Amino acid sequence: MVKIAIVGAGAAGLFAANELGKTKDSNLEIHVFEQGAEVNKRFCPLKNGYACAQCFPCKIMSGIGGAGLFSSGILNLHKHIGGNLEELCNKARLNVEEIIKQIDDFFLEHGAPPTLFDPHENGKKLHELKRRCAAVDVRFIPIRQRLIGSENTPKVIKSIQKFLENDLGIQIFPNREVISFDKERRLTFKDGKTEQFDYILFAPGRWGMIWLANQCEINGIKTFHEPLDIGVRVEVPSIILEEICEEIQRDPKFHIITPTYNDFIRTFCVNHKGYVVKETYEEKIVGVNGHQLKKDGDSENSNFAFLIRQFLTSPLEDTTEYGRSISKQTSILGGYKPLIQTLGDLRSGHRSRASLISRNLVQPTLRDATPGDIAMAFPYRFIVDILEGLKILDKIIPGVNNASTLIYAPEFKRSAKRIDTNEFLESRAIKNMFFAGDGAGISRGIIGAAVTGIIAACGILRKLHLE
Ligand SMILES: Cc1cc2nc3c(=O)[nH]c(=O)nc-3n(C[C@H](O)[C@H](O)[C@H](O)COP(=O)(O)OP(=O)(O)OC[C@H]3O[C@@H](n4cnc5c(N)ncnc54)[C@H](O)[C@@H]3O)c2cc1C
């Protein structure tokens, strides 16, 4: 019997389990260990109800289905979104397009809605948008997207879990936290029990990323810092984004290089007719995010993250620490609430005040934010990037650079440390130990995590001569 353990039942873990299980090789014993609860038992302790999208870290990140369970479940079916999936697949000699299709088909089989949002269907509009982008040196990434919808994701994950357990014979253990591992591939669980495996795949997501990096360092596996994604959330009247979001792409992705600093800034997580929400990163550090829950209905605004990517080199390579310190400074200034400022005030160097915001054309969907001056908290370089980036974006989406546009800060996406692996995502230091998903710094997003889970599973099958 070959014993395989998968740690984490998010997209990476579940898709790896499926890839291994579908060989139907009775010689494989596949166990998935998940520290969080079953789908039906996942509740947010802060909200005293189902997980909300407003707190991090929170039970929302943990349990069968992983962090994606209570998300709107946008599947970005693109080889360059959610990690460098094309490069990862090429290195493993796998066909990225085929794998993305396989993942999408699997979600469809388990109840994802059949509607596909494909910008290429509106060819004329897409062409015109690309032309506008090219004229101002902006890259637009047309992406086919499927929206599972937050109301459907729990059902889809339950169906996947049932299939893995009943049809493929995989054993899934919720509430089974792994607290450590060693070089002999022994896992130690929270109850003190240990178990040795022939192969282990770690896929602990962002919930387990710090734990994983610490464990890797203890076991002599190298880790590297990934670049920081930090910035603001921008809120505008929804009509400004109507044409793009309703006729071309629900979650449009624009990539810009800012003129002064040559920094990369991008739109991310566009919530058309959605809401800005507060996110608690950790004690006393708050930030913002956006959501678009059907139950809340449409808002009059649309919002998107505007994120700068920053690499750091010696002496401070720890991008998470740098991001934390900026977010902390912003939170302190906001009295432990996010800061909100009109773009007009940010541009002219004035702090915003509640009286001015109450008269502003765009009214905030997040009320629990402190009017202030983001330039007091963010480095000058990032403020320049944001102002320049919005000015350029305005040439494609007229209106985003208006004085009444609302800016919330901070929006901070921490990256996990990248684990040193070979092309099949196997550790170079410990053989038969594999890593996948967001927690290993390899992916960002459901599709990316699933692709890396499949690559790692293929790596295991290759070693077992079962590919
Ligand atoms: C609010 C929200 C909305 C999002 N919306 C989208 C979206 O629309 N589209 C999209 O593509 N992405 C979205 N994402 C991101 C997406 O959910 C993640 O990229 C994806 O889930 C990553 O998959 P993963 O398998 O790597 O990790 P995860 O899904 O995080 O799963 C990892 C699992 O491992 C478990 N675990 C951790 N440590 C241990 C341990 N020591 N022992 C046992 N188990 C452990 C965790 O409990 C967790 O359940 C969203 C995320 C959030 C938080």
The ligand as a Gaussian input file, in Angstrom:
#p B3LYP/6-31G(d) Opt

LIG

0 1
 C      -13.238000      36.338000       0.819000
 C      -12.472000      35.650000      -0.270000
 C      -12.941000      35.712000      -1.577000
 C      -12.229000      35.093000      -2.619000
 N      -12.756000      35.114000      -3.877000
 C      -12.126000      34.459000      -4.874000
 C      -12.698000      34.366000      -6.173000
 O      -13.795000      34.835000      -6.440000
 N      -11.989000      33.726000      -7.146000
 C      -10.765000      33.161000      -6.904000
 O      -10.169000      32.593000      -7.834000
 N      -10.214000      33.224000      -5.679000
 C      -10.867000      33.840000      -4.653000
 N      -10.323000      33.865000      -3.411000
 C       -9.025000      33.222000      -3.210000
 C       -9.193000      31.699000      -3.187000
 O      -10.159000      31.355000      -2.248000
 C       -7.858000      31.052000      -2.883000
 O       -6.928000      31.516000      -3.823000
 C       -7.921000      29.521000      -2.947000
 O       -8.903000      29.034000      -2.081000
 C       -6.567000      28.925000      -2.592000
 O       -6.663000      27.530000      -2.549000
 P       -5.663000      26.657000      -1.681000
 O       -6.109000      25.252000      -1.844000
 O       -4.273000      27.005000      -1.984000
 O       -5.883000      27.113000      -0.177000
 P       -7.190000      27.261000       0.695000
 O       -8.408000      27.316000      -0.123000
 O       -6.909000      28.385000       1.618000
 O       -7.269000      25.896000       1.517000
 C       -6.278000      25.516000       2.439000
 C       -6.912000      24.676000       3.534000
 O       -5.849000      24.124000       4.311000
 C       -6.273000      24.069000       5.660000
 N       -5.104000      24.005000       6.545000
 C       -4.201000      25.008000       6.772000
 N       -3.246000      24.602000       7.624000
 C       -3.570000      23.324000       7.960000
 C       -2.985000      22.371000       8.840000
 N       -1.868000      22.653000       9.520000
 N       -3.567000      21.155000       8.970000
 C       -4.692000      20.857000       8.254000
 N       -5.308000      21.725000       7.425000
 C       -4.750000      22.936000       7.278000
 C       -7.055000      25.357000       5.835000
 O       -7.941000      25.241000       6.923000
 C       -7.760000      25.501000       4.483000
 O       -9.080000      24.983000       4.526000
 C      -11.012000      34.435000      -2.351000
 C      -10.530000      34.382000      -1.036000
 C      -11.249000      34.967000       0.004000
 C      -10.726000      34.871000       1.413000

